[in-house]
């Protein structure tokens, strides 16, 4: 889909997780590959969840806001599906959980609200 000279994209965070990778698969089944995936590849085998997915680009979660700060990139995004979070019930570092789950989510929502992007 092209709007205003830019190919429009869906941004999916937490891309290597089960639900986000299943969503990417479903979008692919519908013929969509206008997808930017973001997340962490980590040391676990979760990266295998996206190995057969068709997407436009990958952006590490630590680089996402810098990438979005470039207007040409930000204008490409029409929808954000935010699935990125630490869901480990054994995680005990509350500062990490607040930064990763709460602060990151809030920052992404504020970006979407400012840019009038579906969240």
N, C-alpha and C positions, 0 to 999 in steps of 0.2 A: 504494500500500500504506500503510495507516494502522496505526501501532502506538503505543500510549500517548498517543493524541490528536494525534500529529504525523505528517504525511506523511513517509514515509521516502524518502531520496534516495541516489543514486549520485553520488559526486564524482569527476570525471575531470579530472586536471591535464594540462597540456600540450595543452589542448583544441584549439588551432589546428593542431597537428601532424598529419601524414598518418595515423598509426596511431590516435591518439586520436579524430580526426574520423571515421575509418572505424568505430571502435567505437561512437561515438555514432549514426552512421547505422544500424548493425546493430541497436542497441537500439531505435531508432525504428522499424525494419522489424518488430520484434517487438511494437510497440505501446507501447513505454516512452518516456516523456518526463519521468520523475521523476529528472531529471539536473541536476546543478549542474556547469557547466563553469568551469574556472579556467585561467588562462594569461596570455599577453601577446598583444595584438593586433599590436604591433610596426608597423614601417613597411613590412615586406614584404607580399606578397599572401597570406600564410598565413591571414589572417582569412577569406578567401574559402572556406576549407575548412569553416567552420561556418555559412555564410550560410543554407543550406537545412536546417539541423538544428533539431529541436524539443527544447527544453530548458526547464527551470523557471527557471534564473537563471544569470547570469555574474558571476564574482568575479575581479578582477585578482589575479594571483599575489602581488603585493606586499601585498594587503589580506586574503589568505586566512586567516592566523593570527589576525588581529584579529577577523575574522568568526567563526572557529571558537571564539574565546574567549567568545563569547556562548552560554550554555548551551542556549538554545532552538535556535540554529543547529546547534550540535555534535550535539545529540540527533537531528537530522533525518538525519544521515549513517549509513548502514548499511554502505556499502562505499566504499573509495577505490581507484581505478585510477590509479596514479601514473605518468604518461607524460612529465611535465615534466622536461626537462633540456636543456642545450646540447649538441647532437651535432655541432656544426661542427668538422670536423677541422682547420680553419685557426685556431681560437681558441688564442691563445698566453698569455692572461692566466690563469695558474694560480690566483691568488687568487679571481678571478671563478668559475672552474670549481669550486673547492672550496666556495664559498658557494652557488652555484646548484645544483650537481649533488649534492654530498655533504651539506653541512650542511642544506639544505632537505629533502632526502630523509630524513635522520635525524630531523629535527624532526617531519616528517609521520608517520613511523613511530612515534615516541614518543607522539604524540597518539593515533594509532589504537590502540596497545597500552594506553594509559591508559583509553581510552573503550571498549575491547573492540569495535573496528570492524574488519571484514575489510579487509585491505590486500593 
